[in-house]
Amino acid sequence: MTQDNQHKKAQVQEYFSRTAESYVASFSHKAGDDLERLIEIGEWNSQQDALDVATGGGHTALAVAPHVKHITVSDLTPRMLDHARAYLIAQGVTNAQFQEADAERLPFANAQFDRVTCRIAPHHFPNVAQAVREIARVLKSGGLFLLIDSISPSETELDTFLNTLEKRRDGSHVRSCTIDEWKHFFSDAGLQVEYEEVFRRPLDYDDWTKRSQLPATEKAALEQFVLGQDTRTHAYFDVTQRADGHLASISNDYVLLKGRKK
């Protein structure tokens, strides 16, 4: 692992150790059409072993658990995993085990799982391609990887704006990839994309920055950064303002990809 990658992962662990409770409570992570669709297309059965990578608050694992025999719930950050464990147990989940794990070096055997999920997390991974290869490695032949993550537009200027915005809000952000980048990662790892769907989600600016515990001065500066963009950027990201002129919301796109191991 490079020193830069180690530094980025340390940033992720620091960020999610500090904000763990807010992510467990986050409504946008807890529910949504994207999560419902993941369950609808997952081809689940009661004999399967599933793995949830970078579980965060445990919301995806909670949705998957009733549909499989067993689910392994993993995360890089011990404190985040502890909160996910408490949340899932409180929700009555009894078929889960919990494992600290780096998505880029999964501590599991080859072809161990029937299903792997990862939702709203890979934009924190220093090496997404390596993580996808690891996920493909631990999948059984014919198994499915179900991914949901924020995506950036294909146009360079809009891509740069989005990833700059995300990085300024959350220093552990690495990159929201484009759909084409994601398809390339899947293909290189031996995963055949069988389904894709894009969801647009409005993000309440106050809630979004509160969840990341952004200091007031940085929140104000970030607001000015967004409001100072051109009308084309505002239109693409559905930037809205309150009656008092302050930033109300900004929208982002998320992709759901279903990939089958060949």
C-alpha positions in Angstrom: 0.0 0.0 0.0 1.4 3.4 -0.9 1.9 6.1 1.7 -0.7 8.2 0.0 -3.3 5.4 0.2 -2.5 4.9 3.9 -3.0 8.6 4.6 -6.4 8.5 2.7 -7.6 5.5 4.7 -6.5 7.2 7.9 -8.6 10.2 6.9 -11.6 7.9 6.3 -11.2 6.2 9.7 -10.9 9.6 11.5 -13.9 11.0 9.7 -16.3 8.1 10.3 -15.1 7.6 13.9 -16.1 11.2 14.5 -19.4 11.1 12.6 -20.5 7.5 13.1 -23.7 8.3 15.0 -24.9 10.8 12.4 -24.5 8.3 9.6 -26.5 5.6 11.5 -29.3 8.2 12.0 -29.1 9.6 8.4 -32.4 9.3 6.7 -30.8 9.5 3.2 -28.7 6.5 4.0 -31.4 4.6 5.9 -34.0 4.6 3.1 -34.5 5.4 -0.5 -35.6 4.1 -3.9 -32.1 3.0 -4.6 -32.0 0.6 -1.6 -35.5 -0.8 -2.5 -34.3 -1.4 -6.1 -31.2 -3.2 -4.8 -33.3 -5.7 -3.0 -35.7 -6.0 -5.9 -33.0 -7.0 -8.4 -30.8 -9.0 -6.1 -32.1 -12.5 -6.9 -32.0 -13.5 -3.3 -32.7 -16.8 -1.6 -32.5 -18.2 1.9 -29.4 -20.3 1.4 -27.1 -17.5 0.3 -24.1 -16.1 2.1 -23.8 -12.3 1.6 -21.2 -9.7 2.3 -21.8 -6.0 2.8 -18.6 -4.0 2.2 -18.1 -0.6 3.9 -21.4 -0.9 5.7 -21.3 2.5 7.3 -24.5 2.7 9.4 -25.5 -0.9 8.5 -28.6 0.1 6.5 -27.9 -2.0 3.4 -27.0 -5.0 5.6 -30.3 -4.5 7.5 -32.2 -4.6 4.2 -30.4 -7.7 2.9 -30.4 -9.8 6.1 -34.0 -11.1 5.9 -33.4 -12.4 2.4 -30.2 -14.5 3.0 -29.0 -17.3 5.3 -26.1 -15.2 6.6 -24.6 -11.8 6.1 -21.1 -10.6 7.0 -21.1 -6.9 7.8 -17.7 -5.2 7.2 -16.2 -1.8 7.5 -12.7 -0.2 7.7 -13.5 1.9 10.8 -14.0 0.0 14.1 -16.1 2.6 15.7 -18.4 2.8 12.6 -18.7 -1.0 12.7 -19.6 -1.0 16.4 -22.4 1.5 15.7 -23.6 -0.7 12.8 -23.6 -3.8 15.0 -25.6 -2.0 17.8 -28.1 -0.7 15.2 -28.6 -4.1 13.5 -28.9 -6.0 16.8 -31.5 -3.4 18.0 -33.4 -4.0 14.8 -33.6 -7.8 15.5 -31.0 -9.1 13.1 -29.7 -12.5 14.2 -28.0 -13.8 11.1 -25.0 -11.4 10.9 -21.4 -11.4 11.9 -19.2 -8.4 11.9 -15.7 -8.0 10.5 -13.3 -5.1 10.3 -12.1 -5.1 6.7 -10.4 -3.0 4.1 -12.3 -3.1 0.9 -9.1 -3.2 -1.1 -7.7 -6.2 0.9 -10.7 -8.3 2.0 -9.9 -10.9 4.6 -12.1 -13.6 3.1 -11.5 -16.7 1.0 -11.9 -16.9 -2.8 -15.4 -17.6 -4.0 -16.8 -17.3 -0.4 -20.0 -15.3 -1.1 -23.1 -15.5 -3.3 -23.8 -11.8 -3.0 -21.7 -8.7 -2.2 -23.2 -5.3 -1.7 -21.6 -1.9 -1.3 -23.7 1.3 -1.0 -22.7 5.0 -0.9 -19.1 4.2 0.1 -16.6 3.7 -2.8 -16.1 7.4 -3.3 -14.0 7.1 -0.1 -11.8 4.3 -1.5 -8.3 5.3 -2.6 -8.2 2.5 -5.2 -11.7 1.6 -6.5 -10.4 -0.7 -9.2 -8.6 -2.8 -6.6 -11.7 -2.9 -4.4 -13.8 -4.2 -7.3 -11.2 -6.8 -8.0 -11.3 -8.0 -4.4 -15.1 -8.1 -4.4 -15.0 -10.2 -7.6 -12.4 -12.5 -6.0 -14.6 -13.3 -3.0 -17.7 -13.9 -5.1 -18.7 -17.3 -6.3 -19.0 -18.0 -10.0 -22.4 -16.6 -11.0 -22.6 -14.5 -7.9 -23.7 -10.9 -8.0 -22.1 -7.6 -6.9 -24.7 -4.9 -6.2 -23.2 -1.4 -6.1 -24.7 1.9 -5.3 -22.6 5.1 -5.2 -22.6 8.7 -6.1 -21.4 9.4 -9.6 -19.9 12.4 -11.4 -21.0 13.8 -14.8 -18.9 12.8 -17.8 -18.2 16.4 -18.6 -14.8 17.5 -17.1 -15.9 20.8 -15.7 -18.9 19.4 -13.9 -16.9 16.4 -12.7 -14.3 18.8 -11.2 -17.0 20.9 -9.5 -18.7 17.9 -7.9 -15.5 16.3 -6.6 -14.2 19.6 -5.4 -17.5 20.3 -3.5 -17.4 16.8 -2.0 -13.8 17.1 -0.9 -14.4 20.4 0.7 -17.4 19.1 2.6 -15.6 15.9 3.7 -11.8 15.6 3.6 -12.0 11.8 3.4 -13.7 12.0 0.0 -11.5 10.6 -2.8 -13.6 10.6 -6.0 -17.1 10.1 -7.3 -16.5 8.2 -10.5 -18.4 8.4 -13.8 -20.6 5.5 -15.0 -18.1 4.7 -17.7 -15.3 4.4 -15.1 -17.5 2.1 -13.1 -18.3 -0.1 -16.1 -14.6 -0.3 -16.8 -13.8 -1.4 -13.2 -16.5 -4.1 -13.4 -15.3 -5.4 -16.8 -11.6 -5.5 -15.7 -12.6 -7.5 -12.6 -14.6 -10.1 -14.7 -18.0 -8.8 -13.7 -20.7 -8.6 -16.4 -23.0 -5.6 -15.9 -26.6 -6.9 -16.3 -28.4 -3.8 -15.0 -27.9 -0.1 -14.4 -30.1 2.6 -13.1 -29.4 6.2 -12.1 -31.2 8.0 -9.2 -31.1 11.7 -8.6 -31.2 12.7 -4.9 -31.6 16.3 -3.6 -29.3 17.0 -0.6 -30.5 19.5 2.0 -27.5 21.7 2.4 -27.9 22.3 6.2 -28.4 18.6 6.9 -25.6 17.5 4.5 -23.0 19.8 6.1 -24.2 19.0 9.6 -23.7 15.3 9.0 -20.1 15.9 8.1 -19.7 18.3 11.1 -18.4 21.0 8.8 -17.4 24.1 10.9 -19.6 27.2 10.4 -16.9 29.2 8.6 -16.2 26.4 6.2 -19.9 25.8 5.6 -20.3 29.5 4.7 -17.3 29.4 2.4 -18.6 26.3 0.7 -22.0 27.9 0.2 -20.4 30.8 -1.6 -18.4 28.4 -3.7 -21.6 26.7 -4.9 -23.6 30.0 -5.3 -20.7 31.5 -7.3 -20.9 28.8 -10.0 -22.3 29.6 -13.5 -26.0 29.1 -14.4 -25.1 25.9 -16.3 -23.6 24.3 -13.2 -26.6 25.4 -11.1 -29.0 24.0 -13.6 -27.2 20.6 -13.9 -27.1 20.1 -10.1 -30.5 21.7 -9.4 -29.1 24.3 -7.0 -31.9 25.9 -5.1 -31.8 28.9 -2.7 -34.1 29.9 0.2 -36.0 33.1 0.3 -33.2 34.7 2.2 -30.7 33.9 -0.5 -28.9 31.1 1.3 -28.2 27.8 -0.3 -31.1 25.4 0.3 -30.2 22.2 -1.7 -28.1 20.7 -4.4 -28.8 17.4 -6.2 -26.5 14.6 -7.0 -26.8 11.4 -9.1 -26.3 7.8 -7.9 -25.9 4.7 -9.9 -27.1 1.2 -9.2 -25.1 -1.5 -11.0 -25.7 -5.2 -10.9 -22.6 -7.2 -12.0 -22.4 -11.0 -12.3 -19.1 -12.9 -11.9 -18.4 -14.8 -15.1 
